[in-house]
Amino acid sequence: MQEIQDTDHMPFGKYKGKLMQDVPASYLHWLWTNGKASETKTDPVAAYIGRNMQALQKEYPNGIWEE
């Protein structure tokens, strides 16, 4: 699978079609913590979240982000 970048489109869900950089960190946090971004953390959205964890934590500091 190809790596998702900020300028790629969200492939599913509430923000499908939005640029990844425009998807709210709170939504990405919800995907991450509810297992919607793969349990194995190997799907492209989960990999994107994992790579951008520090920036997402700054944008949404109220969330619990565990890798």
WOBELDA-V993800 format. One record per residue. N is the residue number from 1. RES is the residue in one small letter. SS is DSSP state (hx for helix, st for strand, lp for the rest). PHI is phi in radians with two decimals (none if undefined). NEAR is the number of other ideal C-beta (glycine too) atoms within 12 Angstrom. Layout:
# WOBELDA-V993800
N;RES;SS;PHI;NEAR
N;RES;SS;PHI;NEAR
This chain:
# WOBELDA-V993800
1;m;lp;none;13
2;q;lp;-1.42;10
3;e;lp;-1.21;18
4;i;lp;-1.42;27
5;q;lp;-1.96;17
6;d;lp;-0.97;18
7;t;lp;-1.61;13
8;d;lp;-1.52;21
9;h;st;-1.60;21
10;m;lp;-1.08;29
11;p;lp;-1.44;23
12;f;lp;-2.77;20
13;g;lp;1.43;20
14;k;lp;-0.98;15
15;y;lp;-1.87;23
16;k;lp;-0.91;14
17;g;lp;1.61;14
18;k;lp;-1.33;20
19;l;st;-1.11;18
20;m;hx;-0.97;33
21;q;hx;-1.16;21
22;d;hx;-1.76;17
23;v;lp;-1.35;34
24;p;lp;-1.04;21
25;a;hx;-1.03;28
26;s;hx;-1.11;20
27;y;hx;-1.25;28
28;l;hx;-1.10;38
29;h;hx;-1.09;26
30;w;hx;-1.06;25
31;l;hx;-1.04;35
32;w;hx;-1.12;33
33;t;hx;-1.40;22
34;n;lp;-1.77;16
35;g;lp;1.29;14
36;k;lp;-1.28;23
37;a;lp;-1.67;34
38;s;lp;0.10;20
39;e;lp;-1.00;13
40;t;lp;-1.50;10
41;k;lp;1.06;21
42;t;lp;-1.91;15
43;d;lp;-1.32;23
44;p;hx;-1.04;24
45;v;hx;-1.21;34
46;a;hx;-1.09;28
47;a;hx;-1.10;25
48;y;hx;-1.05;35
49;i;hx;-1.07;37
50;g;hx;-1.04;27
51;r;hx;-1.19;20
52;n;lp;-1.85;29
53;m;hx;-0.94;25
54;q;hx;-1.09;15
55;a;hx;-1.15;19
56;l;hx;-1.15;33
57;q;hx;-1.10;22
58;k;hx;-1.21;13
59;e;hx;-1.28;22
60;y;lp;-2.32;25
61;p;lp;-1.26;14
62;n;lp;-1.36;14
63;g;lp;-1.47;23
64;i;lp;-1.74;15
65;w;lp;-1.90;26
66;e;lp;-2.11;12
67;e;lp;-1.60;17
